[in-house]
Amino acid sequence: MTENEEPQVSEGGEQVVSESQIAVHWREEEYYYPPESFVAQANANDPAIFDRFSVDRFPECFTEYADLLDWDKRWDRVLDTGDAPFWRWFTGGRLNASYNCVDRHVPVHGNKAALIWVPEPEDVDPVVITYRELFHRVNEFAALLSDFCGLKAGDRVTLHMPMVPELPVTMLACARLGVVHSQVFGGFSGNACGTRIADSGSRVLITMDGYYRSGTLADHKVKADDAVAEAKNQGQEVDQVLVWRRHPGQYASQAPMLAGRDFFVDEVAGKYRGQLVDPVSMPAEAPLFLMYTSGTTGRPKGAQHSTGGYLAYVAGTSKYYQDIHPEDTYWCMADIGWITGHSYIVYGPLALGTTSVIYEGTPNYPDAGRPWRIAERLGVNIFHTSPTAIRMLRKVGPGEPGKYGYHFKHMTTVGEPIEPEVWRWYHKHVGKGEAVIVDTWWQTETGGFLGSSLPALKPMKPGSCGPAVLGIFPVILDEDGAEVPDGKAGNICITNPWPGIMQTVWGQPERFISVYYAKYNKNPESMDWRDWPYFAGDGAVRAPDGYYRILGRVDDVINVAGHRLGTKEIESAALTVPEVAEAAAVPVIDDIRGRVVEVYVSLKPGYQASDAQAAKVTGAIETEIGKIARPKYVWIVPDMPKTRSGKIMRRVIAAVSNFADIGDVTTLANPEVVDGIRHQVQTAKLAKGDTPRELTGTEKAEIQAFGAES
Ligand code: WTA
């Protein structure tokens, strides 16, 4: 059966459970159907849409997405494969992303809310920014960037901003000028930001003095000083640091302002009040932004996204999969510092002229009812979050949603596999049985969704992300490139390019090919897209109904709370501690955050293990990457288990930390160390009350395979 046919299994019908499903201990779940009221109003409720996006209509099918935008000049070609695998979409076309997200809505929806910002302190009212107001703020800030900073099309600018409306204003002001923004997640450390400044060649850093997080006004400007110093270390001078102030006129940071380099935006902006800047007409293929993500080596990769293809793709998927209409109030609780926020808080929703909600703080501040109070007060009807947030809100306040009078028509889950049990709580309690759910599988590199159910036309199946989305044709391959049958796990690949795919890895085109395409390309000279399957780096299983279950990363990336952390990055950070000889980071199954990280280190001769030494390792990881990468435990062991060629066997220590079967250790050069490590680590974990639970088959397989390639 193909992806485009309706599943043959009826509601409550018989389920055939295949061998491999038993093997992975995650039974096929039943279907849930969308309420009729949802179907009636949905943007995509006519099955003819599947024909419009069938494989024989590729790539022209994607003009349906491009037609959602206003173009200064229409494209000459939909897809140019002449420089495969560097795909060029909508070549010859010209447009401006800020015009599409702001200006064009002003005549019709000028006084409608574009953004509603909810500050974390609950005694402060939400801030409404209309499309007309957004237009002025974007223009004024674009004028400042152009005049005060001398920025022009093609320049890169690094942003290190929290969840405040000034962030989309800054992004859209850059886009207005054709300046390429590179927003670094606010929770990353100054050093991590500095590395990204250097890699992107930014000479301007835009940040904020502080922001509210779990009840405190955190000092954020302090990170800018580290960032500039680290960038300089890596050969990149930063000339200007623009500092937005969380409370204009007051300074929330202890860090000094460096005269001639650091400027408060609210002091400089006065001069630009009321100014308008024409949107710069950009080629469809001009880069719109960079988004750094972790990979298999230490150095982060700057995923470069295009103006025309990317914007078309996020507008199209927002319309059909998020079911966004201009009159909806849409709230995605992700951070704009990640790809989800770029595509599905800022660019997609604003391209469609809807109201997008931005919340500054943590979901459970001051208590687990907060998200539901926000939803009730603002009349949110589309809600979007991650399994980690759902698991956490379920744990701390399972009955909370029922206390509030909001009504969602649509909900999304993104970023990690969601357990069917958690999915059902989301459906029943958060969605009150009234909302459809889309589980969306995709990546920083892919710009928008790859796998999800079209909510009015395909039933939901808990634990599966759904079939491939419109115009995406996946295949599951084994290590040799042979297609695996339904029900068997393999590497999920996308056989065709699509408009949202990254254009390249910024400054490292060879990595774009080696990481995503080399594995399954048989002819590097080929200009036929059929020869270039995109290797996503995820394991997956396809069920006979065409629904995909994503099993997780097949490389050494660990998904913590929906955030990708490269083990190599964590290990390099640990190795900055002078006493550390060797370091290995491993994933540990966690019932709230999906995975957490534990780090094993061995010390150079002459140094003793101590709590202080372990704390130093944690500190180094926080400094180099940020608190999100903070390991749950650091274990100082006398020696690492190693192969005869001297490689650390990460799967062995991963098994120890997960209380899993250690497996065969006969290939180790030093099998005698394993028992000692196991005793040390497991005794300590049990003493801390960290009791293991029985792992599922999928989890066991993941732990056994971990680090296989390193
Ligand atoms: C994982 C986030 C299961 C996957 C948008 C992918 C998922 C990585 C899902 C990308 C999902 C994302 N179900 N796993 N619905 N969505 N993933 O780049 O391993 O931060 O490769 O993009 O998250 O993470 P990234």
Residues whose N, C-alpha, C, O or C-beta is under 5 A from the ligand:
A	BS01	WTA	T413 V414 G415 E416 P417 D439 T440 W441 W442 Q443 T444 C465 A536 D538 I550 G552 R553 G562 R564
